[in-house]
């Protein structure tokens, strides 16, 4: 599945799944340390916001 499809659906995507499918970002649905509920970068796990 393409990453763009995840963006439009806000589907929960684990980091492991993102790594296995070479996705640049993933979405946990949980807030980051700064309280953002946003996608995270697969390599560094930082949130996009």
PyMOL commands that place a pseudoatom at each C-alpha (Angstrom):
pseudoatom trace, name=CA, resn=UNK, resi=1, chain=A, elem=C, hetatm=0, pos=[0.000, 0.000, 0.000]
pseudoatom trace, name=CA, resn=UNK, resi=2, chain=A, elem=C, hetatm=0, pos=[1.298, 3.463, -0.852]
pseudoatom trace, name=CA, resn=UNK, resi=3, chain=A, elem=C, hetatm=0, pos=[2.086, 5.950, 1.884]
pseudoatom trace, name=CA, resn=UNK, resi=4, chain=A, elem=C, hetatm=0, pos=[-0.282, 8.552, 0.371]
pseudoatom trace, name=CA, resn=UNK, resi=5, chain=A, elem=C, hetatm=0, pos=[-3.201, 6.215, 1.105]
pseudoatom trace, name=CA, resn=UNK, resi=6, chain=A, elem=C, hetatm=0, pos=[-2.251, 6.269, 4.797]
pseudoatom trace, name=CA, resn=UNK, resi=7, chain=A, elem=C, hetatm=0, pos=[-2.260, 10.055, 4.811]
pseudoatom trace, name=CA, resn=UNK, resi=8, chain=A, elem=C, hetatm=0, pos=[-5.826, 10.283, 3.586]
pseudoatom trace, name=CA, resn=UNK, resi=9, chain=A, elem=C, hetatm=0, pos=[-7.153, 7.569, 5.912]
pseudoatom trace, name=CA, resn=UNK, resi=10, chain=A, elem=C, hetatm=0, pos=[-5.221, 8.397, 9.137]
pseudoatom trace, name=CA, resn=UNK, resi=11, chain=A, elem=C, hetatm=0, pos=[-4.784, 4.655, 9.529]
pseudoatom trace, name=CA, resn=UNK, resi=12, chain=A, elem=C, hetatm=0, pos=[-2.667, 3.439, 12.427]
pseudoatom trace, name=CA, resn=UNK, resi=13, chain=A, elem=C, hetatm=0, pos=[0.637, 2.277, 10.974]
pseudoatom trace, name=CA, resn=UNK, resi=14, chain=A, elem=C, hetatm=0, pos=[3.330, 0.873, 13.234]
pseudoatom trace, name=CA, resn=UNK, resi=15, chain=A, elem=C, hetatm=0, pos=[6.945, 1.896, 12.882]
pseudoatom trace, name=CA, resn=UNK, resi=16, chain=A, elem=C, hetatm=0, pos=[7.857, -1.730, 12.204]
pseudoatom trace, name=CA, resn=UNK, resi=17, chain=A, elem=C, hetatm=0, pos=[5.368, -1.867, 9.313]
pseudoatom trace, name=CA, resn=UNK, resi=18, chain=A, elem=C, hetatm=0, pos=[6.748, 1.420, 7.956]
pseudoatom trace, name=CA, resn=UNK, resi=19, chain=A, elem=C, hetatm=0, pos=[10.297, 0.061, 8.102]
pseudoatom trace, name=CA, resn=UNK, resi=20, chain=A, elem=C, hetatm=0, pos=[9.333, -3.202, 6.380]
pseudoatom trace, name=CA, resn=UNK, resi=21, chain=A, elem=C, hetatm=0, pos=[7.507, -1.337, 3.591]
pseudoatom trace, name=CA, resn=UNK, resi=22, chain=A, elem=C, hetatm=0, pos=[10.021, 1.511, 3.192]
pseudoatom trace, name=CA, resn=UNK, resi=23, chain=A, elem=C, hetatm=0, pos=[7.534, 4.179, 4.232]
pseudoatom trace, name=CA, resn=UNK, resi=24, chain=A, elem=C, hetatm=0, pos=[9.028, 7.559, 5.202]
pseudoatom trace, name=CA, resn=UNK, resi=25, chain=A, elem=C, hetatm=0, pos=[6.453, 8.121, 7.962]
pseudoatom trace, name=CA, resn=UNK, resi=26, chain=A, elem=C, hetatm=0, pos=[4.058, 6.232, 10.197]
pseudoatom trace, name=CA, resn=UNK, resi=27, chain=A, elem=C, hetatm=0, pos=[1.108, 7.122, 12.453]
pseudoatom trace, name=CA, resn=UNK, resi=28, chain=A, elem=C, hetatm=0, pos=[0.476, 5.806, 15.959]
pseudoatom trace, name=CA, resn=UNK, resi=29, chain=A, elem=C, hetatm=0, pos=[-2.517, 7.947, 16.891]
pseudoatom trace, name=CA, resn=UNK, resi=30, chain=A, elem=C, hetatm=0, pos=[-0.752, 8.765, 20.170]
pseudoatom trace, name=CA, resn=UNK, resi=31, chain=A, elem=C, hetatm=0, pos=[0.582, 12.205, 21.113]
pseudoatom trace, name=CA, resn=UNK, resi=32, chain=A, elem=C, hetatm=0, pos=[4.306, 12.871, 20.900]
pseudoatom trace, name=CA, resn=UNK, resi=33, chain=A, elem=C, hetatm=0, pos=[6.262, 14.337, 23.812]
pseudoatom trace, name=CA, resn=UNK, resi=34, chain=A, elem=C, hetatm=0, pos=[5.035, 17.801, 22.744]
pseudoatom trace, name=CA, resn=UNK, resi=35, chain=A, elem=C, hetatm=0, pos=[1.391, 16.733, 22.592]
pseudoatom trace, name=CA, resn=UNK, resi=36, chain=A, elem=C, hetatm=0, pos=[1.063, 16.584, 18.797]
pseudoatom trace, name=CA, resn=UNK, resi=37, chain=A, elem=C, hetatm=0, pos=[-1.076, 13.828, 17.331]
pseudoatom trace, name=CA, resn=UNK, resi=38, chain=A, elem=C, hetatm=0, pos=[0.697, 13.626, 14.014]
pseudoatom trace, name=CA, resn=UNK, resi=39, chain=A, elem=C, hetatm=0, pos=[2.681, 11.329, 11.768]
pseudoatom trace, name=CA, resn=UNK, resi=40, chain=A, elem=C, hetatm=0, pos=[6.219, 10.478, 12.780]
pseudoatom trace, name=CA, resn=UNK, resi=41, chain=A, elem=C, hetatm=0, pos=[9.329, 10.046, 10.675]
pseudoatom trace, name=CA, resn=UNK, resi=42, chain=A, elem=C, hetatm=0, pos=[10.328, 6.402, 10.429]
pseudoatom trace, name=CA, resn=UNK, resi=43, chain=A, elem=C, hetatm=0, pos=[14.094, 6.913, 10.768]
pseudoatom trace, name=CA, resn=UNK, resi=44, chain=A, elem=C, hetatm=0, pos=[14.222, 9.234, 13.777]
pseudoatom trace, name=CA, resn=UNK, resi=45, chain=A, elem=C, hetatm=0, pos=[10.711, 8.733, 15.274]
pseudoatom trace, name=CA, resn=UNK, resi=46, chain=A, elem=C, hetatm=0, pos=[10.239, 12.508, 15.565]
pseudoatom trace, name=CA, resn=UNK, resi=47, chain=A, elem=C, hetatm=0, pos=[6.783, 13.870, 14.901]
pseudoatom trace, name=CA, resn=UNK, resi=48, chain=A, elem=C, hetatm=0, pos=[6.144, 15.794, 11.691]
pseudoatom trace, name=CA, resn=UNK, resi=49, chain=A, elem=C, hetatm=0, pos=[4.644, 18.864, 13.459]
for i in range(1, 49): cmd.bond("trace and resi %d" % i, "trace and resi %d" % (i + 1))
show_as sticks, trace
zoom trace
